[in-house]
Amino acid sequence: MNVWIAIAATAVGCYLVKYLGLAAPAGVLERPLVKRLAALLPVALLAALTAQQTLSDGRYPVLDARAAGVAAAALALVLRAPFLLVVAGAVVVTAGVRALGG
């Protein structure tokens, strides 16, 4: 039953956060700092989610084929490769490491 309480509390919290965003005065939303934070926050959240999904098995930190794939994608991005090549490189490296038993 504790899981359902947590789900309900999370749902209410998400609704309240969404409501607070809609209830904010327009003057607050026009400030440069707020605009910049609104632009950068989704990127930070996506990066955190990617790191959590890549470097953990749900309970403990791990380094496995997923980390090798992300590292290959990061290298391809640093080298300014096209997006499809970045994704393809990450897939190939991840599959290769898994095939080698990693």
C-alpha positions in Angstrom: 0.0 0.0 0.0 3.0 2.3 0.6 3.7 2.3 -3.2 0.2 3.7 -3.9 0.7 6.5 -1.3 4.0 7.4 -3.0 2.3 7.4 -6.4 -0.5 9.6 -5.2 1.8 12.0 -3.4 4.0 12.3 -6.5 0.9 12.9 -8.7 -0.3 15.7 -6.4 3.2 17.2 -6.2 3.5 17.2 -10.0 0.1 18.8 -10.4 1.0 21.5 -7.9 4.3 22.3 -9.6 2.5 22.6 -12.9 -0.2 24.8 -11.3 2.5 27.1 -9.8 4.0 27.5 -13.2 0.7 28.5 -14.7 -0.1 30.9 -11.8 3.2 32.7 -12.0 2.9 36.4 -13.0 4.0 37.3 -16.6 6.5 39.7 -15.2 8.4 36.9 -13.5 8.5 34.8 -16.6 10.0 37.6 -18.7 13.1 38.0 -16.5 16.3 37.0 -18.3 17.4 34.6 -15.5 14.1 32.8 -15.6 14.2 32.5 -19.4 17.7 31.1 -19.2 16.9 28.6 -16.5 13.8 27.5 -18.4 16.0 26.9 -21.5 18.7 24.9 -19.6 16.6 22.9 -17.2 15.3 20.3 -19.7 18.9 19.7 -20.9 20.2 19.2 -17.4 17.3 16.8 -16.5 17.8 14.8 -19.7 21.6 14.5 -18.9 20.9 13.4 -15.4 18.4 10.8 -16.6 20.8 9.5 -19.2 23.6 9.2 -16.6 21.4 7.4 -14.1 20.2 4.9 -16.7 23.6 4.4 -18.1 25.8 4.1 -15.0 23.5 2.2 -12.7 21.6 -1.1 -12.6 18.9 0.3 -10.4 20.7 -0.1 -7.1 24.4 0.1 -7.6 26.8 2.0 -10.0 28.1 -0.1 -12.9 30.3 0.3 -15.9 29.2 -1.9 -18.7 28.5 -1.8 -22.4 26.1 1.1 -22.0 28.9 3.3 -20.6 31.1 2.3 -23.5 28.4 3.3 -26.0 27.8 6.7 -24.3 31.6 7.3 -24.3 31.7 6.5 -28.0 28.8 8.9 -28.6 30.5 11.6 -26.6 33.7 11.2 -28.6 31.7 11.4 -31.9 30.1 14.6 -30.7 33.4 16.1 -29.8 34.6 15.3 -33.3 31.5 17.0 -34.6 30.1 13.9 -36.3 26.6 14.0 -37.8 23.8 12.9 -35.4 23.1 9.7 -37.2 26.7 8.7 -37.1 26.8 9.5 -33.4 23.9 7.1 -32.8 25.2 4.5 -35.1 28.7 4.6 -33.4 27.1 4.2 -30.0 25.0 1.3 -31.1 28.0 -0.5 -32.7 30.3 0.1 -29.7 27.6 -1.1 -27.3 26.9 -4.2 -29.3 30.6 -4.9 -29.8 31.3 -4.7 -26.1 28.3 -6.9 -25.3 29.4 -9.5 -27.9 32.8 -9.6 -26.3 31.2 -10.4 -23.0 31.4 -7.0 -21.3 
